[in-house]
């Protein structure tokens, strides 16, 4: 699903950024430019970020 139409950012893009180390909205803004133009995507992007962080954290916990 598209999260940021202005910069053509999808949920997968956010997940990929988290997998590569992004862990905050600031880092997503710097890497993907999400929520830097109209700002309507900020809440959805934050939700996607939190979900990806939780899923990756669970996966790492199970691997340990």
PDBQT receptor file of N, H, CA, C and O in Angstrom, charges set to zero:
ATOM      1  N   UNK A   1       0.846  -1.175   0.000  1.00  0.00    +0.000 N 
ATOM      2  CA  UNK A   1       0.000   0.000   0.000  1.00  0.00    +0.000 C 
ATOM      3  C   UNK A   1       0.894   1.241   0.000  1.00  0.00    +0.000 C 
ATOM      4  O   UNK A   1       1.942   1.278   0.645  1.00  0.00    +0.000 OA
ATOM      5  N   UNK A   2       0.453   2.237  -0.731  1.00  0.00    +0.000 N 
ATOM      6  H   UNK A   2      -0.399   2.207  -1.254  1.00  0.00    +0.000 HD
ATOM      7  CA  UNK A   2       1.166   3.507  -0.717  1.00  0.00    +0.000 C 
ATOM      8  C   UNK A   2       0.884   4.240   0.582  1.00  0.00    +0.000 C 
ATOM      9  O   UNK A   2      -0.264   4.350   1.011  1.00  0.00    +0.000 OA
ATOM     10  N   UNK A   3       1.933   4.735   1.194  1.00  0.00    +0.000 N 
ATOM     11  H   UNK A   3       2.865   4.646   0.845  1.00  0.00    +0.000 HD
ATOM     12  CA  UNK A   3       1.807   5.510   2.427  1.00  0.00    +0.000 C 
ATOM     13  C   UNK A   3       1.941   6.984   2.096  1.00  0.00    +0.000 C 
ATOM     14  O   UNK A   3       1.130   7.794   2.545  1.00  0.00    +0.000 OA
ATOM     15  N   UNK A   4       2.942   7.339   1.326  1.00  0.00    +0.000 N 
ATOM     16  H   UNK A   4       3.600   6.680   0.962  1.00  0.00    +0.000 HD
ATOM     17  CA  UNK A   4       3.195   8.735   0.938  1.00  0.00    +0.000 C 
ATOM     18  C   UNK A   4       3.081   8.859  -0.585  1.00  0.00    +0.000 C 
ATOM     19  O   UNK A   4       3.947   8.404  -1.331  1.00  0.00    +0.000 OA
ATOM     20  N   UNK A   5       2.010   9.476  -1.011  1.00  0.00    +0.000 N 
ATOM     21  H   UNK A   5       1.306   9.846  -0.405  1.00  0.00    +0.000 HD
ATOM     22  CA  UNK A   5       1.788   9.657  -2.448  1.00  0.00    +0.000 C 
ATOM     23  C   UNK A   5       2.756  10.705  -3.009  1.00  0.00    +0.000 C 
ATOM     24  O   UNK A   5       3.229  10.574  -4.138  1.00  0.00    +0.000 OA
ATOM     25  N   UNK A   6       3.043  11.729  -2.230  1.00  0.00    +0.000 N 
ATOM     26  H   UNK A   6       2.659  11.835  -1.313  1.00  0.00    +0.000 HD
ATOM     27  CA  UNK A   6       3.919  12.801  -2.708  1.00  0.00    +0.000 C 
ATOM     28  C   UNK A   6       5.293  12.289  -3.129  1.00  0.00    +0.000 C 
ATOM     29  O   UNK A   6       5.878  12.777  -4.096  1.00  0.00    +0.000 OA
ATOM     30  N   UNK A   7       5.807  11.288  -2.386  1.00  0.00    +0.000 N 
ATOM     31  H   UNK A   7       5.332  10.891  -1.601  1.00  0.00    +0.000 HD
ATOM     32  CA  UNK A   7       7.146  10.779  -2.663  1.00  0.00    +0.000 C 
ATOM     33  C   UNK A   7       7.144   9.295  -3.026  1.00  0.00    +0.000 C 
ATOM     34  O   UNK A   7       8.188   8.643  -3.027  1.00  0.00    +0.000 OA
ATOM     35  N   UNK A   8       5.966   8.776  -3.331  1.00  0.00    +0.000 N 
ATOM     36  H   UNK A   8       5.117   9.305  -3.330  1.00  0.00    +0.000 HD
ATOM     37  CA  UNK A   8       5.787   7.395  -3.792  1.00  0.00    +0.000 C 
ATOM     38  C   UNK A   8       6.479   6.396  -2.844  1.00  0.00    +0.000 C 
ATOM     39  O   UNK A   8       7.319   5.601  -3.265  1.00  0.00    +0.000 OA
ATOM     40  N   UNK A   9       6.110   6.459  -1.577  1.00  0.00    +0.000 N 
ATOM     41  H   UNK A   9       5.427   7.105  -1.236  1.00  0.00    +0.000 HD
ATOM     42  CA  UNK A   9       6.666   5.579  -0.558  1.00  0.00    +0.000 C 
ATOM     43  C   UNK A   9       5.609   4.554  -0.160  1.00  0.00    +0.000 C 
ATOM     44  O   UNK A   9       4.461   4.904   0.116  1.00  0.00    +0.000 OA
ATOM     45  N   UNK A  10       6.006   3.298  -0.135  1.00  0.00    +0.000 N 
ATOM     46  H   UNK A  10       6.938   3.013  -0.360  1.00  0.00    +0.000 HD
ATOM     47  CA  UNK A  10       5.080   2.226   0.225  1.00  0.00    +0.000 C 
ATOM     48  C   UNK A  10       5.427   1.654   1.603  1.00  0.00    +0.000 C 
ATOM     49  O   UNK A  10       6.458   1.978   2.192  1.00  0.00    +0.000 OA
ATOM     50  N   UNK A  11       4.529   0.792   2.096  1.00  0.00    +0.000 N 
ATOM     51  H   UNK A  11       3.691   0.529   1.617  1.00  0.00    +0.000 HD
ATOM     52  CA  UNK A  11       4.794   0.080   3.347  1.00  0.00    +0.000 C 
ATOM     53  C   UNK A  11       6.080  -0.727   3.226  1.00  0.00    +0.000 C 
ATOM     54  O   UNK A  11       6.867  -0.786   4.170  1.00  0.00    +0.000 OA
ATOM     55  N   UNK A  12       6.292  -1.341   2.087  1.00  0.00    +0.000 N 
ATOM     56  H   UNK A  12       5.652  -1.293   1.320  1.00  0.00    +0.000 HD
ATOM     57  CA  UNK A  12       7.509  -2.138   1.865  1.00  0.00    +0.000 C 
ATOM     58  C   UNK A  12       8.758  -1.274   1.960  1.00  0.00    +0.000 C 
ATOM     59  O   UNK A  12       9.773  -1.705   2.506  1.00  0.00    +0.000 OA
ATOM     60  N   UNK A  13       8.685  -0.057   1.431  1.00  0.00    +0.000 N 
ATOM     61  H   UNK A  13       7.860   0.293   0.987  1.00  0.00    +0.000 HD
ATOM     62  CA  UNK A  13       9.833   0.854   1.519  1.00  0.00    +0.000 C 
ATOM     63  C   UNK A  13      10.165   1.161   2.977  1.00  0.00    +0.000 C 
ATOM     64  O   UNK A  13      11.333   1.193   3.364  1.00  0.00    +0.000 OA
ATOM     65  N   UNK A  14       9.131   1.384   3.777  1.00  0.00    +0.000 N 
ATOM     66  H   UNK A  14       8.182   1.358   3.463  1.00  0.00    +0.000 HD
ATOM     67  CA  UNK A  14       9.338   1.676   5.193  1.00  0.00    +0.000 C 
ATOM     68  C   UNK A  14       9.920   0.454   5.884  1.00  0.00    +0.000 C 
ATOM     69  O   UNK A  14      10.860   0.571   6.670  1.00  0.00    +0.000 OA
ATOM     70  N   UNK A  15       9.373  -0.704   5.600  1.00  0.00    +0.000 N 
ATOM     71  H   UNK A  15       8.610  -0.799   4.961  1.00  0.00    +0.000 HD
ATOM     72  CA  UNK A  15       9.886  -1.948   6.201  1.00  0.00    +0.000 C 
ATOM     73  C   UNK A  15      11.356  -2.150   5.842  1.00  0.00    +0.000 C 
ATOM     74  O   UNK A  15      12.171  -2.502   6.695  1.00  0.00    +0.000 OA
ATOM     75  N   UNK A  16      11.680  -1.927   4.587  1.00  0.00    +0.000 N 
ATOM     76  H   UNK A  16      11.018  -1.641   3.894  1.00  0.00    +0.000 HD
ATOM     77  CA  UNK A  16      13.068  -2.079   4.119  1.00  0.00    +0.000 C 
ATOM     78  C   UNK A  16      13.991  -1.104   4.861  1.00  0.00    +0.000 C 
ATOM     79  O   UNK A  16      15.099  -1.468   5.255  1.00  0.00    +0.000 OA
ATOM     80  N   UNK A  17      13.526   0.130   5.045  1.00  0.00    +0.000 N 
ATOM     81  H   UNK A  17      12.626   0.425   4.725  1.00  0.00    +0.000 HD
ATOM     82  CA  UNK A  17      14.326   1.125   5.764  1.00  0.00    +0.000 C 
ATOM     83  C   UNK A  17      14.555   0.691   7.208  1.00  0.00    +0.000 C 
ATOM     84  O   UNK A  17      15.647   0.874   7.746  1.00  0.00    +0.000 OA
ATOM     85  N   UNK A  18      13.530   0.117   7.836  1.00  0.00    +0.000 N 
ATOM     86  H   UNK A  18      12.643  -0.031   7.399  1.00  0.00    +0.000 HD
ATOM     87  CA  UNK A  18      13.674  -0.378   9.207  1.00  0.00    +0.000 C 
ATOM     88  C   UNK A  18      14.656  -1.544   9.242  1.00  0.00    +0.000 C 
ATOM     89  O   UNK A  18      15.494  -1.625  10.140  1.00  0.00    +0.000 OA
ATOM     90  N   UNK A  19      14.557  -2.430   8.285  1.00  0.00    +0.000 N 
ATOM     91  H   UNK A  19      13.877  -2.364   7.555  1.00  0.00    +0.000 HD
ATOM     92  CA  UNK A  19      15.495  -3.561   8.217  1.00  0.00    +0.000 C 
ATOM     93  C   UNK A  19      16.935  -3.082   8.057  1.00  0.00    +0.000 C 
ATOM     94  O   UNK A  19      17.874  -3.758   8.477  1.00  0.00    +0.000 OA
ATOM     95  N   UNK A  20      17.098  -1.906   7.443  1.00  0.00    +0.000 N 
ATOM     96  H   UNK A  20      16.336  -1.357   7.102  1.00  0.00    +0.000 HD
ATOM     97  CA  UNK A  20      18.435  -1.351   7.238  1.00  0.00    +0.000 C 
ATOM     98  C   UNK A  20      18.856  -0.431   8.381  1.00  0.00    +0.000 C 
ATOM     99  O   UNK A  20      19.909   0.203   8.315  1.00  0.00    +0.000 OA
ATOM    100  N   UNK A  21      18.024  -0.358   9.440  1.00  0.00    +0.000 N 
ATOM    101  H   UNK A  21      17.169  -0.873   9.493  1.00  0.00    +0.000 HD
ATOM    102  CA  UNK A  21      18.443   0.373  10.630  1.00  0.00    +0.000 C 
ATOM    103  C   UNK A  21      17.624   1.578  11.034  1.00  0.00    +0.000 C 
ATOM    104  O   UNK A  21      17.836   2.114  12.122  1.00  0.00    +0.000 OA
ATOM    105  N   UNK A  22      16.705   2.023  10.210  1.00  0.00    +0.000 N 
ATOM    106  H   UNK A  22      16.533   1.588   9.326  1.00  0.00    +0.000 HD
ATOM    107  CA  UNK A  22      15.882   3.178  10.588  1.00  0.00    +0.000 C 
ATOM    108  C   UNK A  22      14.991   2.806  11.765  1.00  0.00    +0.000 C 
ATOM    109  O   UNK A  22      14.381   1.736  11.768  1.00  0.00    +0.000 OA
ATOM    110  N   UNK A  23      14.912   3.674  12.756  1.00  0.00    +0.000 N 
ATOM    111  H   UNK A  23      15.407   4.543  12.753  1.00  0.00    +0.000 HD
ATOM    112  CA  UNK A  23      14.074   3.365  13.912  1.00  0.00    +0.000 C 
ATOM    113  C   UNK A  23      13.297   4.578  14.411  1.00  0.00    +0.000 C 
ATOM    114  O   UNK A  23      12.751   4.551  15.514  1.00  0.00    +0.000 OA
ATOM    115  N   UNK A  24      13.242   5.634  13.614  1.00  0.00    +0.000 N 
ATOM    116  H   UNK A  24      13.685   5.656  12.718  1.00  0.00    +0.000 HD
ATOM    117  CA  UNK A  24      12.492   6.824  14.012  1.00  0.00    +0.000 C 
ATOM    118  C   UNK A  24      11.912   7.518  12.778  1.00  0.00    +0.000 C 
ATOM    119  O   UNK A  24      12.355   7.296  11.651  1.00  0.00    +0.000 OA
ATOM    120  N   UNK A  25      10.930   8.347  13.020  1.00  0.00    +0.000 N 
ATOM    121  H   UNK A  25      10.570   8.527  13.936  1.00  0.00    +0.000 HD
ATOM    122  CA  UNK A  25      10.352   9.129  11.925  1.00  0.00    +0.000 C 
ATOM    123  C   UNK A  25      11.398  10.061  11.326  1.00  0.00    +0.000 C 
ATOM    124  O   UNK A  25      11.393  10.299  10.118  1.00  0.00    +0.000 OA
ATOM    125  N   UNK A  26      12.277  10.579  12.137  1.00  0.00    +0.000 N 
ATOM    126  H   UNK A  26      12.282  10.386  13.118  1.00  0.00    +0.000 HD
ATOM    127  CA  UNK A  26      13.334  11.465  11.628  1.00  0.00    +0.000 C 
ATOM    128  C   UNK A  26      14.175  10.730  10.582  1.00  0.00    +0.000 C 
ATOM    129  O   UNK A  26      14.501  11.283   9.532  1.00  0.00    +0.000 OA
ATOM    130  N   UNK A  27      14.518   9.485  10.884  1.00  0.00    +0.000 N 
ATOM    131  H   UNK A  27      14.253   9.036  11.737  1.00  0.00    +0.000 HD
ATOM    132  CA  UNK A  27      15.324   8.704   9.942  1.00  0.00    +0.000 C 
ATOM    133  C   UNK A  27      14.528   8.393   8.679  1.00  0.00    +0.000 C 
ATOM    134  O   UNK A  27      15.077   8.416   7.577  1.00  0.00    +0.000 OA
ATOM    135  N   UNK A  28      13.234   8.101   8.832  1.00  0.00    +0.000 N 
ATOM    136  H   UNK A  28      12.788   8.082   9.726  1.00  0.00    +0.000 HD
ATOM    137  CA  UNK A  28      12.399   7.870   7.642  1.00  0.00    +0.000 C 
ATOM    138  C   UNK A  28      12.312   9.131   6.793  1.00  0.00    +0.000 C 
ATOM    139  O   UNK A  28      12.386   9.061   5.566  1.00  0.00    +0.000 OA
ATOM    140  N   UNK A  29      12.155  10.280   7.437  1.00  0.00    +0.000 N 
ATOM    141  H   UNK A  29      12.095  10.337   8.434  1.00  0.00    +0.000 HD
ATOM    142  CA  UNK A  29      12.104  11.543   6.690  1.00  0.00    +0.000 C 
ATOM    143  C   UNK A  29      13.403  11.769   5.935  1.00  0.00    +0.000 C 
ATOM    144  O   UNK A  29      13.389  12.170   4.771  1.00  0.00    +0.000 OA
ATOM    145  N   UNK A  30      14.523  11.513   6.594  1.00  0.00    +0.000 N 
ATOM    146  H   UNK A  30      14.535  11.187   7.539  1.00  0.00    +0.000 HD
ATOM    147  CA  UNK A  30      15.823  11.718   5.943  1.00  0.00    +0.000 C 
ATOM    148  C   UNK A  30      16.043  10.763   4.779  1.00  0.00    +0.000 C 
ATOM    149  O   UNK A  30      16.552  11.160   3.731  1.00  0.00    +0.000 OA
ATOM    150  N   UNK A  31      15.660   9.505   4.965  1.00  0.00    +0.000 N 
ATOM    151  H   UNK A  31      15.247   9.183   5.817  1.00  0.00    +0.000 HD
ATOM    152  CA  UNK A  31      15.914   8.486   3.936  1.00  0.00    +0.000 C 
ATOM    153  C   UNK A  31      14.881   8.486   2.820  1.00  0.00    +0.000 C 
ATOM    154  O   UNK A  31      15.235   8.417   1.643  1.00  0.00    +0.000 OA
ATOM    155  N   UNK A  32      13.596   8.564   3.188  1.00  0.00    +0.000 N 
ATOM    156  H   UNK A  32      13.309   8.620   4.145  1.00  0.00    +0.000 HD
ATOM    157  CA  UNK A  32      12.517   8.379   2.213  1.00  0.00    +0.000 C 
ATOM    158  C   UNK A  32      11.743   9.654   1.889  1.00  0.00    +0.000 C 
ATOM    159  O   UNK A  32      10.919   9.665   0.974  1.00  0.00    +0.000 OA
ATOM    160  N   UNK A  33      11.999  10.710   2.623  1.00  0.00    +0.000 N 
ATOM    161  H   UNK A  33      12.668  10.702   3.366  1.00  0.00    +0.000 HD
ATOM    162  CA  UNK A  33      11.301  11.997   2.456  1.00  0.00    +0.000 C 
ATOM    163  C   UNK A  33       9.823  11.916   2.847  1.00  0.00    +0.000 C 
ATOM    164  O   UNK A  33       9.035  12.799   2.508  1.00  0.00    +0.000 OA
ATOM    165  N   UNK A  34       9.456  10.847   3.563  1.00  0.00    +0.000 N 
ATOM    166  H   UNK A  34      10.096  10.130   3.838  1.00  0.00    +0.000 HD
ATOM    167  CA  UNK A  34       8.068  10.670   3.981  1.00  0.00    +0.000 C 
ATOM    168  C   UNK A  34       7.696  11.787   4.959  1.00  0.00    +0.000 C 
ATOM    169  O   UNK A  34       8.488  12.152   5.827  1.00  0.00    +0.000 OA
ATOM    170  N   UNK A  35       6.494  12.320   4.809  1.00  0.00    +0.000 N 
ATOM    171  H   UNK A  35       5.850  12.024   4.103  1.00  0.00    +0.000 HD
ATOM    172  CA  UNK A  35       5.940  13.388   5.667  1.00  0.00    +0.000 C 
ATOM    173  C   UNK A  35       6.701  14.703   5.550  1.00  0.00    +0.000 C 
ATOM    174  O   UNK A  35       6.715  15.492   6.495  1.00  0.00    +0.000 OA
ATOM    175  N   UNK A  36       7.331  14.950   4.412  1.00  0.00    +0.000 N 
ATOM    176  H   UNK A  36       7.319  14.310   3.644  1.00  0.00    +0.000 HD
ATOM    177  CA  UNK A  36       8.067  16.211   4.251  1.00  0.00    +0.000 C 
ATOM    178  C   UNK A  36       7.374  17.200   3.324  1.00  0.00    +0.000 C 
ATOM    179  O   UNK A  36       7.800  18.351   3.224  1.00  0.00    +0.000 OA
ATOM    180  N   UNK A  37       6.328  16.776   2.654  1.00  0.00    +0.000 N 
ATOM    181  H   UNK A  37       5.982  15.842   2.736  1.00  0.00    +0.000 HD
ATOM    182  CA  UNK A  37       5.669  17.692   1.728  1.00  0.00    +0.000 C 
ATOM    183  C   UNK A  37       4.320  18.116   2.298  1.00  0.00    +0.000 C 
ATOM    184  O   UNK A  37       4.243  19.156   2.952  1.00  0.00    +0.000 OA
ATOM    185  N   UNK A  38       3.270  17.362   2.079  1.00  0.00    +0.000 N 
ATOM    186  H   UNK A  38       3.332  16.517   1.547  1.00  0.00    +0.000 HD
ATOM    187  CA  UNK A  38       1.957  17.766   2.578  1.00  0.00    +0.000 C 
ATOM    188  C   UNK A  38       1.719  17.315   4.016  1.00  0.00    +0.000 C 
ATOM    189  O   UNK A  38       0.936  17.933   4.737  1.00  0.00    +0.000 OA
ATOM    190  N   UNK A  39       2.392  16.238   4.439  1.00  0.00    +0.000 N 
ATOM    191  H   UNK A  39       3.029  15.737   3.853  1.00  0.00    +0.000 HD
ATOM    192  CA  UNK A  39       2.290  15.762   5.812  1.00  0.00    +0.000 C 
ATOM    193  C   UNK A  39       1.120  14.854   6.120  1.00  0.00    +0.000 C 
ATOM    194  O   UNK A  39       1.005  14.367   7.245  1.00  0.00    +0.000 OA
ATOM    195  N   UNK A  40       0.253  14.613   5.161  1.00  0.00    +0.000 N 
ATOM    196  H   UNK A  40       0.346  15.009   4.247  1.00  0.00    +0.000 HD
ATOM    197  CA  UNK A  40      -0.920  13.777   5.414  1.00  0.00    +0.000 C 
ATOM    198  C   UNK A  40      -0.574  12.330   5.731  1.00  0.00    +0.000 C 
ATOM    199  O   UNK A  40      -1.385  11.616   6.320  1.00  0.00    +0.000 OA
ATOM    200  N   UNK A  41       0.596  11.898   5.356  1.00  0.00    +0.000 N 
ATOM    201  H   UNK A  41       1.255  12.478   4.877  1.00  0.00    +0.000 HD
ATOM    202  CA  UNK A  41       0.993  10.505   5.549  1.00  0.00    +0.000 C 
ATOM    203  C   UNK A  41       1.666  10.261   6.885  1.00  0.00    +0.000 C 
ATOM    204  O   UNK A  41       1.977   9.112   7.201  1.00  0.00    +0.000 OA
ATOM    205  N   UNK A  42       1.902  11.278   7.672  1.00  0.00    +0.000 N 
ATOM    206  H   UNK A  42       1.650  12.211   7.416  1.00  0.00    +0.000 HD
ATOM    207  CA  UNK A  42       2.705  11.140   8.893  1.00  0.00    +0.000 C 
ATOM    208  C   UNK A  42       2.161  10.080   9.837  1.00  0.00    +0.000 C 
ATOM    209  O   UNK A  42       2.928   9.245  10.317  1.00  0.00    +0.000 OA
ATOM    210  N   UNK A  43       0.871  10.085  10.117  1.00  0.00    +0.000 N 
ATOM    211  H   UNK A  43       0.248  10.763   9.727  1.00  0.00    +0.000 HD
ATOM    212  CA  UNK A  43       0.303   9.110  11.051  1.00  0.00    +0.000 C 
ATOM    213  C   UNK A  43       0.415   7.686  10.515  1.00  0.00    +0.000 C 
ATOM    214  O   UNK A  43       0.770   6.769  11.257  1.00  0.00    +0.000 OA
ATOM    215  N   UNK A  44       0.119   7.499   9.253  1.00  0.00    +0.000 N 
ATOM    216  H   UNK A  44      -0.170   8.243   8.650  1.00  0.00    +0.000 HD
ATOM    217  CA  UNK A  44       0.205   6.168   8.648  1.00  0.00    +0.000 C 
ATOM    218  C   UNK A  44       1.661   5.698   8.619  1.00  0.00    +0.000 C 
ATOM    219  O   UNK A  44       1.943   4.535   8.905  1.00  0.00    +0.000 OA
ATOM    220  N   UNK A  45       2.570   6.586   8.281  1.00  0.00    +0.000 N 
ATOM    221  H   UNK A  45       2.341   7.531   8.049  1.00  0.00    +0.000 HD
ATOM    222  CA  UNK A  45       3.988   6.231   8.244  1.00  0.00    +0.000 C 
ATOM    223  C   UNK A  45       4.474   5.832   9.633  1.00  0.00    +0.000 C 
ATOM    224  O   UNK A  45       5.239   4.878   9.770  1.00  0.00    +0.000 OA
ATOM    225  N   UNK A  46       4.042   6.545  10.651  1.00  0.00    +0.000 N 
ATOM    226  H   UNK A  46       3.420   7.321  10.539  1.00  0.00    +0.000 HD
ATOM    227  CA  UNK A  46       4.424   6.227  12.029  1.00  0.00    +0.000 C 
ATOM    228  C   UNK A  46       3.878   4.852  12.418  1.00  0.00    +0.000 C 
ATOM    229  O   UNK A  46       4.570   4.072  13.071  1.00  0.00    +0.000 OA
ATOM    230  N   UNK A  47       2.647   4.557  12.022  1.00  0.00    +0.000 N 
ATOM    231  H   UNK A  47       2.084   5.192  11.492  1.00  0.00    +0.000 HD
ATOM    232  CA  UNK A  47       2.067   3.243  12.307  1.00  0.00    +0.000 C 
ATOM    233  C   UNK A  47       2.854   2.138  11.608  1.00  0.00    +0.000 C 
ATOM    234  O   UNK A  47       3.141   1.103  12.210  1.00  0.00    +0.000 OA
ATOM    235  N   UNK A  48       3.201   2.354  10.348  1.00  0.00    +0.000 N 
ATOM    236  H   UNK A  48       2.968   3.195   9.860  1.00  0.00    +0.000 HD
ATOM    237  CA  UNK A  48       3.983   1.368   9.599  1.00  0.00    +0.000 C 
ATOM    238  C   UNK A  48       5.359   1.180  10.230  1.00  0.00    +0.000 C 
ATOM    239  O   UNK A  48       5.854   0.056  10.321  1.00  0.00    +0.000 OA
ATOM    240  N   UNK A  49       5.971   2.267  10.661  1.00  0.00    +0.000 N 
ATOM    241  H   UNK A  49       5.569   3.179  10.587  1.00  0.00    +0.000 HD
ATOM    242  CA  UNK A  49       7.268   2.203  11.332  1.00  0.00    +0.000 C 
ATOM    243  C   UNK A  49       7.167   1.366  12.601  1.00  0.00    +0.000 C 
ATOM    244  O   UNK A  49       7.975   0.464  12.822  1.00  0.00    +0.000 OA
ATOM    245  N   UNK A  50       6.177   1.665  13.430  1.00  0.00    +0.000 N 
ATOM    246  H   UNK A  50       5.521   2.398  13.250  1.00  0.00    +0.000 HD
ATOM    247  CA  UNK A  50       6.017   0.931  14.692  1.00  0.00    +0.000 C 
ATOM    248  C   UNK A  50       5.738  -0.551  14.453  1.00  0.00    +0.000 C 
ATOM    249  O   UNK A  50       6.262  -1.408  15.164  1.00  0.00    +0.000 OA
ATOM    250  N   UNK A  51       4.920  -0.846  13.460  1.00  0.00    +0.000 N 
ATOM    251  H   UNK A  51       4.494  -0.150  12.883  1.00  0.00    +0.000 HD
ATOM    252  CA  UNK A  51       4.611  -2.244  13.149  1.00  0.00    +0.000 C 
ATOM    253  C   UNK A  51       5.866  -2.980  12.680  1.00  0.00    +0.000 C 
ATOM    254  O   UNK A  51       6.130  -4.101  13.114  1.00  0.00    +0.000 OA
ATOM    255  N   UNK A  52       6.625  -2.357  11.808  1.00  0.00    +0.000 N 
ATOM    256  H   UNK A  52       6.410  -1.447  11.455  1.00  0.00    +0.000 HD
ATOM    257  CA  UNK A  52       7.853  -2.990  11.309  1.00  0.00    +0.000 C 
ATOM    258  C   UNK A  52       8.850  -3.191  12.439  1.00  0.00    +0.000 C 
ATOM    259  O   UNK A  52       9.491  -4.239  12.514  1.00  0.00    +0.000 OA
ATOM    260  N   UNK A  53       8.993  -2.207  13.317  1.00  0.00    +0.000 N 
ATOM    261  H   UNK A  53       8.472  -1.356  13.256  1.00  0.00    +0.000 HD
ATOM    262  CA  UNK A  53       9.903  -2.341  14.448  1.00  0.00    +0.000 C 
ATOM    263  C   UNK A  53       9.484  -3.500  15.349  1.00  0.00    +0.000 C 
ATOM    264  O   UNK A  53      10.325  -4.276  15.802  1.00  0.00    +0.000 OA
ATOM    265  N   UNK A  54       8.184  -3.612  15.606  1.00  0.00    +0.000 N 
ATOM    266  H   UNK A  54       7.501  -2.981  15.238  1.00  0.00    +0.000 HD
ATOM    267  CA  UNK A  54       7.667  -4.694  16.456  1.00  0.00    +0.000 C 
ATOM    268  C   UNK A  54       7.905  -6.053  15.815  1.00  0.00    +0.000 C 
ATOM    269  O   UNK A  54       8.356  -6.985  16.482  1.00  0.00    +0.000 OA
ATOM    270  N   UNK A  55       7.606  -6.172  14.529  1.00  0.00    +0.000 N 
ATOM    271  H   UNK A  55       7.240  -5.415  13.987  1.00  0.00    +0.000 HD
ATOM    272  CA  UNK A  55       7.772  -7.450  13.839  1.00  0.00    +0.000 C 
ATOM    273  C   UNK A  55       9.236  -7.866  13.771  1.00  0.00    +0.000 C 
ATOM    274  O   UNK A  55       9.562  -9.037  13.968  1.00  0.00    +0.000 OA
ATOM    275  N   UNK A  56      10.099  -6.932  13.497  1.00  0.00    +0.000 N 
ATOM    276  H   UNK A  56       9.835  -5.981  13.337  1.00  0.00    +0.000 HD
ATOM    277  CA  UNK A  56      11.535  -7.240  13.418  1.00  0.00    +0.000 C 
ATOM    278  C   UNK A  56      12.065  -7.569  14.805  1.00  0.00    +0.000 C 
ATOM    279  O   UNK A  56      12.901  -8.461  14.958  1.00  0.00    +0.000 OA
ATOM    280  N   UNK A  57      11.584  -6.855  15.814  1.00  0.00    +0.000 N 
ATOM    281  H   UNK A  57      10.905  -6.131  15.690  1.00  0.00    +0.000 HD
ATOM    282  CA  UNK A  57      11.996  -7.147  17.190  1.00  0.00    +0.000 C 
ATOM    283  C   UNK A  57      11.564  -8.542  17.617  1.00  0.00    +0.000 C 
ATOM    284  O   UNK A  57      12.322  -9.254  18.276  1.00  0.00    +0.000 OA
ATOM    285  N   UNK A  58      10.363  -8.933  17.251  1.00  0.00    +0.000 N 
ATOM    286  H   UNK A  58       9.747  -8.355  16.716  1.00  0.00    +0.000 HD
ATOM    287  CA  UNK A  58       9.871 -10.287  17.573  1.00  0.00    +0.000 C 
ATOM    288  C   UNK A  58      10.723 -11.340  16.863  1.00  0.00    +0.000 C 
ATOM    289  O   UNK A  58      11.109 -12.347  17.457  1.00  0.00    +0.000 OA
ATOM    290  N   UNK A  59      11.007 -11.091  15.592  1.00  0.00    +0.000 N 
ATOM    291  H   UNK A  59      10.693 -10.273  15.110  1.00  0.00    +0.000 HD
ATOM    292  CA  UNK A  59      11.790 -12.053  14.816  1.00  0.00    +0.000 C 
ATOM    293  C   UNK A  59      13.194 -12.197  15.398  1.00  0.00    +0.000 C 
ATOM    294  O   UNK A  59      13.737 -13.301  15.434  1.00  0.00    +0.000 OA
ATOM    295  N   UNK A  60      13.776 -11.114  15.845  1.00  0.00    +0.000 N 
ATOM    296  H   UNK A  60      13.335 -10.217  15.815  1.00  0.00    +0.000 HD
ATOM    297  CA  UNK A  60      15.110 -11.168  16.435  1.00  0.00    +0.000 C 
ATOM    298  C   UNK A  60      15.052 -11.870  17.791  1.00  0.00    +0.000 C 
ATOM    299  O   UNK A  60      15.986 -12.578  18.167  1.00  0.00    +0.000 OA
ATOM    300  N   UNK A  61      13.964 -11.675  18.518  1.00  0.00    +0.000 N 
ATOM    301  H   UNK A  61      13.205 -11.099  18.213  1.00  0.00    +0.000 HD
ATOM    302  CA  UNK A  61      13.796 -12.330  19.809  1.00  0.00    +0.000 C 
ATOM    303  C   UNK A  61      13.675 -13.821  19.674  1.00  0.00    +0.000 C 
ATOM    304  O   UNK A  61      14.188 -14.569  20.506  1.00  0.00    +0.000 OA
ATOM    305  N   UNK A  62      12.993 -14.270  18.622  1.00  0.00    +0.000 N 
ATOM    306  H   UNK A  62      12.576 -13.663  17.945  1.00  0.00    +0.000 HD
ATOM    307  CA  UNK A  62      12.836 -15.698  18.386  1.00  0.00    +0.000 C 
ATOM    308  C   UNK A  62      14.142 -16.325  17.905  1.00  0.00    +0.000 C 
ATOM    309  O   UNK A  62      14.383 -17.510  18.134  1.00  0.00    +0.000 OA
ATOM    310  N   UNK A  63      14.975 -15.544  17.246  1.00  0.00    +0.000 N 
ATOM    311  H   UNK A  63      14.779 -14.581  17.060  1.00  0.00    +0.000 HD
ATOM    312  CA  UNK A  63      16.243 -16.051  16.723  1.00  0.00    +0.000 C 
ATOM    313  C   UNK A  63      17.283 -16.221  17.837  1.00  0.00    +0.000 C 
ATOM    314  O   UNK A  63      18.239 -16.983  17.696  1.00  0.00    +0.000 OA
ATOM    315  N   UNK A  64      17.081 -15.503  18.939  1.00  0.00    +0.000 N 
ATOM    316  H   UNK A  64      16.304 -14.884  19.053  1.00  0.00    +0.000 HD
ATOM    317  CA  UNK A  64      18.064 -15.556  20.035  1.00  0.00    +0.000 C 
ATOM    318  C   UNK A  64      17.932 -16.790  20.889  1.00  0.00    +0.000 C 
ATOM    319  O   UNK A  64      18.691 -16.964  21.843  1.00  0.00    +0.000 OA
TER     320      UNK A  64
